[in-house]
Amino acid sequence: MRKQKGFSLIELLIVVAIILIIAAIAIPNLLRSRIAANEASAVGSIRTINTSEVTYASTYPNVGFATLAMLGGAGGSATGAGLLDAVLASAVKSGYAFTVVTAGASGTGPATIYTVQGDPQNSQTGQRHFYSDQSGVIRYNVSQQASASDSPLQ
């Protein structure tokens, strides 16, 4: 009788079953980790936008606060200050969409207030919505777009 080399079909099926069981355990944890990383990135991006807004308003006091497009750009002008990288200035980063709205106290003149919204593009990229304004406090809401009345991050 000749001795066969290699693995039997049963042995291969057992190995595949074990790999599938490990994957079934690991994939949900991977997805939760990715959501947590996207949310941390969104908070960091809002902090960067807050810092850029203060820098922009100090550099261009006749304009006041600025939009994302004005904070981005090549730098050196009020329409492209170069305070944000191109990815964040394009308003989408790490599965979150960012919007900045500015307004003047009287409707004219320099913008004296701004709001920043960071919203997940879908439930796979994040669970929480983020908000900040000229106060610098970052707030969140888990069910809808965040606002000034929501809980601050701890």
C-alpha positions, 0 to 999 in steps of 0.5 A, spaced: 500 500 500 502 506 498 502 512 503 498 518 501 501 525 502 497 531 503 491 533 507 484 529 507 478 533 505 475 532 512 482 536 515 481 541 510 474 542 512 475 543 519 481 548 518 476 552 514 471 552 519 475 554 524 477 560 520 470 562 519 469 562 526 475 566 528 472 571 522 465 571 525 468 573 532 473 578 529 469 582 524 464 586 528 470 588 533 473 591 527 467 594 524 466 597 531 474 599 532 473 603 525 467 607 527 471 609 533 477 611 529 472 615 525 469 619 530 476 620 534 478 623 527 472 627 526 473 630 533 480 632 531 478 635 525 473 639 529 478 641 533 483 643 527 477 647 524 476 651 531 483 653 531 483 655 524 477 659 525 481 663 531 487 664 527 483 666 520 479 671 524 486 674 528 489 674 521 483 677 517 479 681 522 476 685 516 473 678 514 472 675 521 470 667 521 471 663 514 468 657 510 472 651 509 474 653 502 477 660 505 480 656 511 484 651 505 487 653 499 494 655 498 495 660 503 497 667 503 490 670 502 483 671 505 480 666 500 485 661 501 489 662 507 492 655 507 490 653 515 487 646 513 489 641 509 486 639 502 482 633 505 479 637 510 477 643 506 474 639 501 468 637 507 469 630 507 474 626 511 474 619 515 467 618 513 464 624 516 461 630 512 463 637 515 460 644 514 461 651 517 456 656 517 458 663 518 454 670 520 455 677 522 452 679 528 448 684 524 448 681 518 453 685 515 461 686 516 465 681 519 463 674 521 463 674 528 459 667 529 460 660 526 458 653 527 461 647 525 457 640 524 460 633 523 455 628 521 457 621 519 456 619 511 452 613 514 451 608 520 458 604 518 462 610 518 460 613 525 454 613 530 455 620 533 454 627 530 458 633 532 457 640 533 461 646 535 461 654 535 466 660 536 466 657 544 470 651 542 466 646 546 464 640 542 458 637 543 455 630 540 448 627 539 447 620 537 440 620 534 440 627 530 444 632 527 448 635 534 446 643 536 448 648 541 443 644 546 446 637 546 451 634 551 459 636 551 464 631 550 467 629 556 
